[in-house]
């Protein structure tokens, strides 16, 4: 089969056009620093890059969410630690009042201090984190969860559902303790005259204040026992918070590590290897120049060149 000069010219022109197109693509990569500048360059790889970008964004959201929740948990932990100190002082006042070694005037002074300690405890129950959220209000964190009524009783207006946080690929988990699980008080056992009743921590303190004012030694002794139980509830809540703090710290570290790996994988897909790319670009330019030169020489050939 004979190949004419015209056929050679057409084939060479097609090769040169392809080389020019590939050179333009390579120049675009070098200019942008990316392996692929549009989805059509490599649809499957670009789709993987988009998926990685979405995953990285998800990790960033997880880290941010955990950081915000940790603010609340840290505030709760601090409030509970201070509460334990207040409970210790309240128990001390109960013991002193029940001992019979103090005058009524001194017990009245103790009652005043008990009232002050109750106010401090109420302030801790309405503690807010640096973002202004009421940390013991559960999911209703925009309003104060506890309010004191005219008769001295305290009402809870928050939610019994604790805040939850998304932990990377592990789903959602409780990330705080709601007020009722901390300041739940005690169940007061039935007596010959009164039925069993649930009394919250503020009710226990109110009764202690009254017992000091009236020198009610029986109720002062009961208060010592009830305050110990309240203190145990607070200690349990502190243990739960400690476990949550550990899990959140671990989850935050894992999310950051996974984000770093995903970012590296995305970089491997998207970012251009300049050393290799510049070498390929030089080869492509040389190939195009050679094609152009050969095409120019071929275009000058004619039958007269062979008759000379």
C-alpha positions, 0 to 999 in steps of 0.5 A: 500500500502506497502512502501519498504525501497528502496522507502523510501531511494529514496524519502529521497535521493531526498528530501536531494538533493533538500535541498542541492540545496536550501542551495546552492542557499541561500548561493549564495544569502548571499555571493552576497547580492542579492535576485536574482543572475541570470534572471532564478531565477525570470524572471518577478522580474528581468525584473522589476529590469532591467526596474528600472535600465534603468529608474534610468539611464534616470533620471541621464541623465536628471539631468545632462542635466538640470545642463548643460543647467542651466549654459547657462541660468545663463550666459544669465541672467547675460549678459542681466542684464549687458546689461540693465545697458548698455542700461540705460547709452546709453539712458542717453547719448541720453538725454544729446546729445539731450538737447543742453547743451553740446558742439560738443567736448563733444558730440564727447566724448559721441560718443566715449563712445557710440562706447565703449558701443556697443563693450561691448554689442557685447561682451555680445551677444557673451557670453560663459558659463563655458563649452565654449558654446555661449549662444545666438547662439541657437543650433549653440553654438560652434561658435560666433553668432555675428560678426561686419562687416567693415562698423560697422554693426553687423551680426548674424551667429547663429541659431534662434532655442533655445536650448531645454532640456529633463525634466524627463517625461514632454518631451522637452522644450525651455531652452534658448533665441536665440540672435534674440529674444533679440537683435532684435532691433525695427521697424523704422516707415516710414517717408516722405522720408524713408520706414519702416525698421527693425533695430537691436540694434546695428544699433540703437546704430550706428545711435546714435553715428552718431547723436551725431557726427553730432548734429542731434537732431531729430535722437537723440530723435528717439534714446531715444525712440528706446533704450527704446523699445530695453530695453523692449525686453531685459526685456522680455527676462529676464522674460522668462529666469527667468521662465525657471530657475524656471522650470528647478530647479523644474524639476531637483528636481523632477528628483532627487526625482523620481530617489531616489524612483526608487533606493529604489524600486530597492533596495527592489527588488535586495538587500538581507534582511540579518537578514531574509536570515541568519535565513533561511540559518540556517534552511536550514542547519539544515534541510539538516543535519537532512536529511543526518542523517536519510538517513545514519541510513536508509542505515544501515537497513537490514532484519537481523536487524529485525531477532535479 
